Amino acid sequence: MGGPIKIKKGYDLYFYYLAIPAFIILVLINYYSRNFKIEGLDLGFTMSVVSFLLGFIVSVTFSLLFARVGSLKDFLATESGRLTSLFLLSKSLGKEFHERIKERIDSYTIQTLRDYSNYENSRKHFDGMYHDVKYMEIKDSNQEATANSFLYILGELSTVREHLEYLTSGRVLKTLKLSNYLLGIFFIVLLFLNRSNFFTNMLFIFLSIVIILLLLIMEDYDSLRIHDYLINISNSEQIFDLIEKPRYYPKAVLGKVVLKNGENYRIGIYDKKTGEENVYNISYTGTKKLRLGSLNKRLFKGSVE
């Protein structure tokens, strides 16, 4: 396939962007709705109790999410280091074995970028390294020592993979998440009932949008859309550079990366009709560094090799 190809740039969108339309809706609700009072309801006491419970539940949820992100960061760094070691050690164990390991690492890294939240899908590429052991060249004691080191690191990487598979597939307990939403909605309703003057009306809008924003950020962290995926992208770029392969990016992450003029890239575009991803080799021809995902940009052009 030849000639130029146009690729739509990805937009760096997150769930918490929904706070913008939510703010507009809250302003409209505040402006057009009448004040309501429920006789017999101690509004101040009820708001105090609900705000305490909401604060406690939200704190617990975010502490779990941040702990998960911290663990992911550590294990992703360890995984990157182990893959680097395997690649470098394979150089001393024969050309054929080295090339096979190189291709395995490339396929493995592509798969983890393509489907980050389903880490188990990369298992077949990792297991293939064990099958390639039979192609090792062991002719002297130095190669034997290198082979032992290779197998030891491969075993360590297997444990790291299990941790990553668990961390990327796990989610916050549904009951805990439901508690956050119920308490958040209940508190917004109480703020709505508490309106009476300009100050309390503004307080209703401000506190409501903060609650909505917290809940949406929680969703972004829980679905691995913030921070940890960016770490995986950065680690993957280093791996591709090490094994001297063009950097691969699925179309969905183009809004999070910078393409450099004159560099070659592999861009994965999902085909809804076939249910498969087509990978294009692109020679980027931009006139300057371009951060994809900017809303004021249109398209970028490249040539298919």
N, C-alpha and C positions, 0 to 999 in steps of 0.2 A: 504494500500500500504506500503510495507516494503523494507528494504535494503537501500543501499546508493543512494544518488542522486547527480548528478553533475549539477551545474548551471553556465552558462556563466556569467562572471562578466561584469557589465555595464562600459562603457567608459564615462568619464567625458568630453564630447565633447560640444563645443559651436560654434556658427556661426563665431565668430571672429577668430577661428582657420583657416578659409578659407583665412585669410590674408597671410598665409605661401605660398600656391600655387600661390596666387595673386602676391606676391613679386617675385617669380621665373618667372612668365609670364612677369612682367614689366621689369625685367632684360633682358629677351630674346628679348622683343620688342625694348628696348633701344639699344641692341647690333646689331640686324640684320636690323633694319629699317633705312632708310635714313632721313636726315633732310628735313623738308618741310617748305616752306614759303608761306604765303598768302599775295599777294600784296594789299596794301590799308588797311590792318588790323592793328590798333594801339594795338599791343599785350600787352604792359605795362598797358595802360588805361583799356583795357578789363579785364585783370587779376585782376586789383585792384577792379573793380566793382563787378566781380563775387566772388572774395574772401571775400569781405565785405558782400554780400548777403548770401553766404554760411555760413560764420561765424555766422551771425545773426540767420538764420533759424536753424542751428545746435544747437545754444545756447537755443533757444526757445524750441526745441524738447526735449533736455536733461533736461531742467528745468521742463517740464511737466512729463517726465519719473521719475525724482528723487522725485518729489512731490508725484507721485503715489506710489513709493516704500516706501516713508516715511509714507504715510497713511496706506499702507498695513502692515507695521511693527507694527504700533500702534494698528490697529484693530485685527491683529493676536494675539498680546499679550493680548488684552482685551478678545478675544474669549477663549484663553487658561485659563485665570483667571476665566471666567464665568463657563466654563465646570468643572473646579476644584471645584468651589463653589457648583454647582449642585450635583456633586458626593458626596461631604462631607455632604451636607444637607440631601440628600436622605437616609443616614444611620439612621437618626432619625425618618423616616416615614414608617418603616416597611421593613421586609426582602424582601418580594416579590417586592415591589416598588423599593427598592435599587438595586436589581438584574436586574430589567428591565431597569432602568436608566443606570446602568453600561454597559449593552449590547447596549443600544442606543448610548451612548458616544463612545463605541468601534467601532460600525458600522459607525458612523458619522465621526470619525477621520480617519478610513480606507478609506472612500469614498473621503474625501478631499485630502488625499495623493495620491490616485489612479488617480484622475481627477481634479487636482488643478485648471486648467484654466476654468473648468466648474463647478463652485461652486454650481450652482443650483441643480446639481445632488444629493447633500447631503441633500436637503430639506426634502425628505421623512423621513430620519432618525431623523432629528430635529423635524419635526412635530409629530413624534411618541411619543415624550416626553409629548406633550399635551394630547395625547390619554391615556397615562399611569397614568395621574393624578387621575383617578378613583380608582387606587390601593393604594393610600395613606392611611396610618393609622393615624387617628386624634382622639386621645382618651383624650387628656388634652390640657390645654392652651399653654403649651410649644410646643407641636406638631403643634398646630394651628398657632403659631407664626413662627415656622420653615417652615410650608407649605406656609404661606404668603411670606416669604423671598424667598423660592424656586420659586414661581410663579413670583415674582417681577424680580428676576435675569433672569428667563427664558424669560420674556418679553424684558429685556434689551438685551439679547443675540440675540433675533429675529432681533432687529435693527442693531446690529453689523453684523449679517449674511447678511442683505440686502446691507450693505456697502461693505462687502467682495465680494459678488456676483457681484456687479457693478464694483469693482476695478479689479477683476480677469478676467472679460469678456471684459472690455473696452480695446481699442487699440488706438494708435495715429491716428489722422485723415489721411485718405489715401492721401488727397491733400497735407498735410504737409509732409508726408513721400515721396511723389512723387517729391515735390520741392527739398528735400534734395538730392535725387538720381539724378535728372536732373542737378542741380547745381554742384554736385560732379563730375559727368561724364564730364560736360562741362569744369570744371576747370582742370581735368586731361588731356583733349584734348588740352587745352591751354598750359599746362606744356609741353606736347609732342611737340607742335609747337615751343616752346621756346628753345628747345635744340640747342646747337651749340658747346660747349666745354665740357671738363670733368666735370667742376663744375655744369653747368646747367643740364647735363645728370644725375648726382647724385641727384641734386635737384628734378628732375622729378620723379625719383624712390622714394626718401624719402617722398616727399609731397603726392605723389599718394598713397603710401601704408598707410600713416597716414589717408587720407580721407577714403580709403576703410575700414580701421580698425574701424574708428568712426562709419561708416554706419553699419558695422556688429555688433558692440557692441550695437548700437541702436536697432537692431533687437533682440538681446539676451534679453535686458531689456524689450522690448515691448512684447515678447512672454513669459515673466516670467521665463526665464532660469537662471537668475543670482540673487543672494542675497536673494530676498524675499521668494523663494521656499525653500532655505536652512533654513530660519527662521521657516517656516511651519513644516519642517522635525524635527527640534529641539523641537518645541512646542509639536508636536505629540508624540515624544519619552517620554517627561515628562508625558503626559496624559496616555500613555500605562503603564508606570511605576507606576503611581498613582493608576490606577484601577487594577493593578497586572495582566496584560495581556502581552503575548510576543509581543515585538515590531514588527510591520508590516512594510515591505518595498516593494513597487512595484519594479520589476526588473530594471526599467528604472533609479532608483535613487541609485542603489547599488554602483555606482562609487562615491557617495557623502557621504557615511557613513563608520563607522568603526564597524566591528563585533568583539565581544570578545569571547575568548575561553570558552567553557562550557555554554554559554548562549543560550537560546531558542529564535527562531525568526519565524515569519511568512513571507514567501516570495511569492509575487504574480507574477505569470508568465502568460502573455497573450497568449491565444491559437488562432492563426489566423484562424484555421479551424472552430472552434465553435463560435468565436467572443466573448468568455468569458475569464475570468481570473480564473486560478486555484491557490488556496492558499495552500502552503505546510508548514507544521510545521517542522522546521529545528532545530536540535541541533548542533550548530557549533562546529566542532572538530579541528579547526586550532591549531597549536602549539604556536601561538603568535597572538597579535593584527594585523589584516591585513586590510590595507586600500584598499578596492576594487576599481577598476577603474585604477590601475597602469598598464601602458602598458607593463611592463616587467613581469607581473604575468600571469598565465594561468587560472586556475579554482580554486574553493574551493569546498570542499566536506562536506556534512552533512548527517545526518541520518534522514529519514522521520519517524515521530512518528506514 
